[in-house]
Amino acid sequence: LGATAISATGAEINQLDAITRGSILYGNASGATARLAKGAAGTILTSDGTDISWSPVATPSGPIELISTTTISSSVATLAITSGFNFSTYYSYELRGSNFKIASGGAAFAQMQFRVSNNGGTSYETDTSYYGLEHANGSTGTAGSIVFPNATMDPGDDHLLNFNMTIIDPLDANTYTMGKLMTVSTATSISSHPKMGTNHWHTRETEATNAFQFTVNGGQTFTGGSIAMYGIKR
């Protein structure tokens, strides 16, 4: 090599011998030449500021995040959501209800109802003056709850209720909890369906809301349906 002296060790130079496909040479913690084997599929080369390594590609985190899914698997009178509330992470929540139905043989024209709790679901607010409601195409309904607008359910498997509800910053104890609700009621055997309804509601107390409850009037029970709860990040 002319006047250039070789200072590398034989072990370092031998890193080049039969090097495997995809491997790279790098300086290790001892300042010596070392070989890093190729990473697994879907990994990228990263640095911790000192050394390099292969790491999984991080899944991008969007502004909306699925928190939980609650599904009715048997006949129940109420459905509650009591977990997934995080004030520092989420500004508001979206609840998406799918294919709610009520038991056959029960009272017809039952209405789905919604209540909130400020004690994690130990009890739910039923006071007649607790909820305020602005509605269109629907009834203000039973006092002491938010009644789903224009969304009566008849017994039977063909009569289904779907909804989207956005609830704004419920964990802020210094503001009223507010929500927007849209419902769609469908039935294959009733020509006048689907029916749609919307409303805006709010609580009349400035306190944190940290649990939700769904029920149905007329002594009815839910026999199917599911709710996905999404968090909208701050």
N, C-alpha and C positions, 0 to 999 in steps of 0.2 A: 504493500500500500504506500510505497514511497517513503516519505519522511513522516507519515502519520502513524503514531504509535497506537496499537490496539490496547485499550484499557478495559474493555468489556471482558467478563469472564466467559469461559467456555459454556457454562450453563445458560448464560444470557443469550449468547450467539445461537445456541441450540434451540432457542425458542422458535427460530425460523425454520427448523428442520421438521418437515412433514406437518406444517401448521394446518390445523383443521379449517374447513370452509366456514367462513363467517367470523372466525376469531380475530381479535385485534390485539396488538401489543401496546402496553402502557407502562408507565413508571409506578411501581408499587410503593408501599410505606417505607421500604428500605432504600428507595432511590434506584432500584434495580429494574431491569427490563423483565416484564412478566406478561403472561398471555391471559386474555379474558375470552372465554368461550362465548359463542354467539348466544343471544338471549332467546327465550321461548317466543313462539308466535304471539304477536300482539303486544310485545313489550318495546320500550324505548330506552335509550341510553341516557342515564341521568347522573347528576353529580350532587354530592352533599356538601360541596365546597372544598373537599379534601380528596376523596376517591370517587371513582366512577362505578356504576353498576347498572344492571338491567332492571327496569321496573314496569309493572303493569300500566297500561294507559288508563288514566283516571276518567271515569264517566262524568261528562259535563253535568253540572248541577244547575237546573233551570229555576225560574222564579216560582214555579208551582211544584209541590212535592206530595206524592201519595203518602198519607200517614197510616191509614188503616182501612180495612174492609170488613163490615159486619153483615153476616148473612143469616136470615131466619131459616132454621132447619126443622122447626116444629111449631105448633100453635102457641103463640105468645100474646099476652095482652099489651105489653109495652116493649119497646126497643130503646136501649140507652147507650149513649157514647160518653164514657167517663175518662178516657185517657187520650194522650196525644196533644195536650194543650201546652204550649210553650211560648211564653210572652216574649222572650228575647229573640226567638227565631221567626215566629209567624205574626204577620200583621192581621190577617183575617183568614177565614176558612171557607171552603166550599163543600157542600154536602150534595152528593148525587145519588138519588134514590131510584132504584130500578125494579119494576115489575112487582109492586106491592099488591097483595090480594088478601081478601078476608074469607072467613070460613063459610062454607055452604050451609044453608039452613038457618042463618042468623038474620039479624035485622037488616033490611034493605036501606040503601041510601045512607050508609054510615060515612062519617067524615073523619079524615085523618087530622090529628092535632099534634101540636109541638109545644114543649115547655122547656124552660132553662132552669139551671141550678147554680147557686153561688157557693155550694159546699161540697163540690165533687160528686154530686148525685145522691147524697144522703137524703135529700128531699128536693122537690121541684116546686117552682112558684106557681100557685093556683089562685092567688088573690085576684079578685075581679077588677082591681084598678092597676094591676102591675104591667099589663101589656097595652101598647097603643098600636093602632092598625090603620093603614091607608090601603084601600083595596080597589080593584077593578075586576069586573066579571066574577064576583064571588061574594060570599057572606062574611061578615065579621065573626059570626059563629059564637061558640060557647065562650062565656066570660071565663077568665083565668087560664086562657091558652091561646095560641095562634092556630086558627082553623084553616086548613088548606083551601084556597079559593076555587070554587067551581069544580070540585074534585070529589064528588060523592062516589062511593064504591058499593056496588051490589055484590052479594055473595056469588061465588062461583069462580072457576079458573079462568074464564075468558075476560073478566073485568079487572083491568090492571091500572095501577097508578104509578106514574113516574114524575120526578121533580128534580129541580136544581135550586139550591138555597145558598146564597152568599151571606156570611155573617161577619160584620166588620168589627175588628179589634175587640173581641168579647172579653179579653183578659185585662183590659185597662179599667181599673177600679174607679177612675176619675171621670168616666164618660158613660153615656147610655149605650147599651148593646143594640145594634141596628142590623136588620137583615132584609134581603130581597128574595122573594120566593116566586118561582114559576112552576106550575103543575100542568101535566097532560094526563087526562083520563081517557082510556081506550077500552073498547069492548067489541069483539067480533060479531056479537049477536045483536047489537043495538045500532041502528042506522044513524042515529043522531050524534054518535061519537066519531072522532075524538073531541073532547072538550078541553079548553085551556083556560087557565086563570093566573093572575099575577097579583101580588100585593107587596107592600113595604111595611115593616113592623119595627117596633122599638120597645125597649123596656123603659119604665118610668122611675127606675132607681139607678143611681150611679154606683155600681158595684161590679166586680169581676164576675163574668159568667164562665164556668169551667166544667159544665156537663150539659148534655142535651138529651131530651126524652121524646119519643114518638109513641103515640097511642091512638086509639080509634074509639069513637063514642058508640052509643047504642048497645053497650055490652058485648061488642064484637071483639074478635081476636084476629091478629095477622096469621096467615098460614104460609106466606111466601114474601120474598123481597130482600133486597140488600142495599146497603148504604156505603159508598166510598167517601172517605173524608180526606180532603186535600188541604194542605197548608200553603198560603200565599206568603212568601218570604218578605221580610222587611228589606 
